[in-house]
Amino acid sequence: MNTNTDIISKPWIVYVAAPLAIFIFPHIFLVTGGYEAWIMPTPRENGYVENASALFFLFAGIYAFYLAKSNAGGQPILFRAAMVFFGLTAVWVCLEEISYGQHFIGYSTPDWFLAHNKNREFNFHNLDKDAPSYALKTAGYVLVSTVGIIAPLIARSMKIGYAISGFSILGLPIPGFFRYFIPTCWMIPPSLLHLFANLPKNIIKIFPGGQEFVESSHYFSESGEYEEYMLGVWVFLYVVSIHAAIRKQSAISQERSL
C-alpha cells in the first residue's frame, strides 16, 4: 500500500478538516433554506442529522468487523474479540437511532412501547422519559473525554510508543495491541467538536430569557442532536485511528526486521 497517497497518512484531513466540514455542512441550510424541511424536520427522526448519525455508527461497526477479520499485523484473539464487541455496539446504536427500521418501513409500534416510550417508537433509549438516552449521552461524554483527549495527552507525555511485545504503565506490563486503543493527539479535534457541539445553546440558556429563547427556536431546541451526530463521527474516526495504529506498528516491525 502506498502510504504517500493513503488518506490515513494525512491526519489533518481525516481528524480536522473532515469532521469540521461534516459539522458545518447541515448548518449551511440555515442560510440557504431547507433546514426545517431536510436537516431537522418534525419529527426530527426523518431528517439528515438523525439518519447521518445512524450511518456513521453503522460505518464504524462495519469497519470494526473488518479489523476483527483482517490479518493486518497478525492480531491476537483478544484484539479481534474487542473489535467484534465494538462493532456490535456501534451497529446496535445505529439500529436504536432508526428505531430498528421503523422510520423507513413504518411498522406499528408494539403496545408496550406505545405506553412507555417517550416518542411512541420501538426503541429502548427513549424509554422512561429518555433516561437511557441521557445515560448513553453521559457515557459518550466520558468516553470521548478520557479516550479522545486525556489518554492521548498522557501517552504523549509518557512517550508511550508502539512496541512489538508490549509496554508498561507505572511498571505494569500491558499487551502491545492495547496501545492501538490509545489514539494520538489527532483525535483531540473531533473530540472537542463532539463535546462542544451543543455549547452555544447551553451558553444562551445562562442569560436572562435564554431558556425561553432556546425553547422558541427550532434550531436551538433540537441542537442537542448534534452531540449524537458528532459522536457518530467520533466513533468512526476512532476505528480509523485503531487501523492507523496497526499499520504504524506493522511498519515499525518491518523496519526492525531489516
C-alpha positions in Angstrom: 0.0 0.0 0.0 1.4 3.4 -1.0 1.3 5.3 2.3 2.2 8.5 0.5 -1.2 8.7 -1.1 -3.2 6.9 1.5 -5.9 9.1 3.2 -4.9 7.7 6.6 -1.4 9.2 6.2 -3.0 12.6 6.0 -4.2 13.1 9.6 -5.0 16.8 9.2 -7.6 15.9 6.6 -9.0 12.9 8.5 -9.2 14.3 12.0 -9.5 18.0 11.5 -10.8 19.1 8.1 -13.3 16.2 7.5 -15.1 16.3 10.9 -15.2 20.1 10.8 -16.8 20.0 7.3 -19.2 17.3 8.5 -20.3 19.6 11.4 -20.6 22.7 9.3 -22.5 21.1 6.4 -26.0 20.9 7.9 -25.7 24.5 9.2 -25.3 25.8 5.6 -29.0 25.1 5.2 -29.8 27.6 7.9 -28.7 30.2 5.3 -29.7 28.6 2.0 -33.0 27.3 3.3 -34.4 23.8 3.7 -33.1 23.3 7.2 -36.5 22.5 8.7 -37.6 20.5 5.7 -34.5 18.3 5.3 -31.9 18.7 8.1 -34.1 18.8 11.2 -37.7 18.3 10.2 -40.6 17.5 12.5 -40.3 14.7 13.6 -36.5 15.0 13.6 -36.1 11.3 13.2 -36.8 11.6 9.5 -34.1 14.3 9.0 -30.5 14.3 7.8 -28.8 14.7 11.2 -30.6 11.8 12.8 -30.1 9.4 9.8 -26.5 10.6 9.3 -25.8 9.8 12.9 -27.0 6.3 12.4 -24.9 5.9 9.2 -21.7 6.9 11.0 -22.3 4.3 13.7 -23.1 1.7 11.0 -19.9 2.5 9.1 -17.9 2.3 12.4 -19.4 -1.1 13.1 -18.6 -2.4 9.7 -15.1 -1.0 9.9 -14.6 -2.7 13.3 -15.8 -6.1 11.9 -13.3 -5.6 9.1 -10.4 -5.1 11.5 -11.5 -8.1 13.5 -11.4 -10.3 10.4 -8.3 -8.8 8.9 -4.9 -10.3 9.3 -3.2 -6.9 9.4 -0.4 -7.1 11.9 -1.3 -10.7 13.0 -3.6 -9.5 15.8 -4.3 -11.8 18.8 -7.7 -13.2 19.6 -8.3 -10.6 22.4 -8.0 -7.8 19.9 -10.4 -9.4 17.5 -12.9 -10.0 20.2 -12.7 -6.4 21.3 -13.3 -5.2 17.7 -16.3 -7.6 17.4 -17.8 -6.2 20.6 -17.1 -2.6 19.5 -18.7 -3.4 16.1 -21.8 -5.0 17.6 -22.2 -2.0 20.0 -21.9 0.5 17.1 -24.5 -1.4 15.0 -26.8 -1.6 18.0 -26.6 2.2 18.4 -27.3 2.6 14.7 -30.4 0.4 15.0 -31.6 2.4 18.0 -31.2 5.6 16.1 -33.5 4.4 13.4 -35.8 2.5 15.8 -34.9 -0.8 14.2 -36.0 0.3 10.7 -39.4 1.7 11.9 -38.5 5.1 10.4 -38.2 3.6 6.9 -40.6 0.6 7.0 -43.3 2.3 9.0 -44.4 -0.8 11.0 -46.6 -0.3 14.1 -45.1 0.2 17.5 -45.8 -2.6 19.9 -48.3 -1.7 22.6 -45.8 -1.8 25.5 -43.5 0.7 23.7 -46.5 2.9 22.9 -47.2 3.1 26.6 -43.6 3.5 27.9 -41.6 5.1 25.0 -41.5 8.9 25.0 -41.6 9.1 21.2 -44.0 6.1 21.0 -41.5 4.2 18.9 -39.8 0.8 19.0 -36.5 1.6 20.7 -35.0 1.4 24.1 -33.2 4.7 24.5 -36.4 6.7 24.7 -38.0 4.6 27.5 -38.6 6.1 30.9 -38.7 9.7 29.7 -35.4 9.4 27.8 -33.5 8.2 30.9 -31.4 5.6 28.9 -30.7 8.2 26.3 -29.3 10.6 28.9 -27.2 7.8 30.4 -25.8 6.9 26.9 -25.0 10.5 26.2 -23.2 10.8 29.5 -21.2 7.7 28.7 -20.4 9.2 25.4 -19.0 12.4 27.1 -16.9 10.2 29.4 -15.6 8.0 26.6 -14.7 11.0 24.3 -13.1 13.0 27.2 -11.0 10.1 28.5 -10.1 8.2 25.3 -10.1 11.1 22.9 -8.4 13.8 25.0 -6.9 12.6 28.3 -5.4 9.3 27.1 -3.6 10.7 24.1 -2.1 13.5 26.2 -0.9 11.0 28.8 0.5 8.7 26.2 2.3 11.7 24.6 3.7 12.9 27.9 4.9 9.5 29.0 6.3 8.8 25.5 4.3 5.5 25.2 5.1 4.3 21.7 4.3 1.2 19.7 6.0 -2.0 20.7 6.1 -5.5 19.4 5.9 -7.3 22.7 4.1 -4.7 24.8 4.8 -1.7 27.0 4.3 -0.7 30.6 2.4 1.9 32.6 3.6 2.6 36.1 5.6 -0.6 35.9 2.6 -2.8 34.9 3.1 -4.8 31.7 0.5 -4.0 29.1 -0.1 -6.1 25.9 1.2 -4.4 22.8 -2.2 -4.4 21.0 -3.7 -2.3 23.8 -1.7 0.6 22.5 -3.9 0.6 19.4 -6.8 1.8 21.6 -5.0 4.9 22.8 -5.2 7.3 19.9 -2.8 10.0 19.0 -3.5 13.7 19.8 -5.0 13.9 16.3 -8.2 12.6 18.0 -8.5 15.7 20.1 -10.1 18.0 17.4 -13.0 15.6 16.7 -13.4 15.1 20.4 -13.8 18.8 21.1 -16.3 19.0 18.2 -18.4 16.4 20.0 -18.1 17.9 23.4 -18.9 21.4 22.4 -21.5 20.7 19.6 -24.2 22.0 21.8 -22.2 24.7 23.6 -23.9 27.8 22.0 -27.3 26.6 23.3 -26.0 26.0 26.8 -24.4 29.4 26.9 -27.6 31.2 25.8 -29.6 29.4 28.5 -27.4 31.1 31.1 -28.6 34.6 30.3 -32.0 36.0 31.3 -34.7 34.9 28.9 -32.2 32.4 27.4 -34.3 29.4 28.3 -37.4 30.9 26.6 -35.4 31.8 23.5 -34.0 28.3 23.2 -37.4 26.7 23.5 -38.9 29.0 20.9 -36.1 28.5 18.4 -36.4 25.4 16.2 -32.6 25.2 15.7 -31.6 25.5 19.4 -34.5 23.4 20.7 -33.1 20.5 18.6 -29.4 21.3 18.5 -28.7 18.6 21.1 -29.0 16.2 18.2 -25.6 17.4 17.0 -24.0 15.8 20.0 -25.1 12.4 18.8 -24.2 13.3 15.2 -20.7 14.2 16.2 -20.4 11.2 18.5 -21.1 9.0 15.5 -18.3 10.8 13.6 -16.0 10.4 16.6 -16.7 6.6 16.9 -16.0 6.1 13.2 -12.7 8.1 13.4 -11.7 6.2 16.5 -11.8 3.0 14.5 -9.8 4.7 11.7 -7.2 5.6 14.4 -7.0 2.0 15.5 -6.4 0.9 11.9 -3.8 3.6 11.5 -2.1 2.4 14.7 -2.0 -1.2 13.4 -0.4 0.0 10.2 2.2 2.1 12.1 3.2 -0.8 14.3 3.4 -3.1 11.3 5.7 -0.6 9.6 7.9 -0.4 12.7 8.1 -4.2 12.9 9.2 -4.4 9.3 11.9 -1.8 9.8 13.2 -3.7 12.9 13.3 -7.0 10.9 15.6 -5.5 8.2 
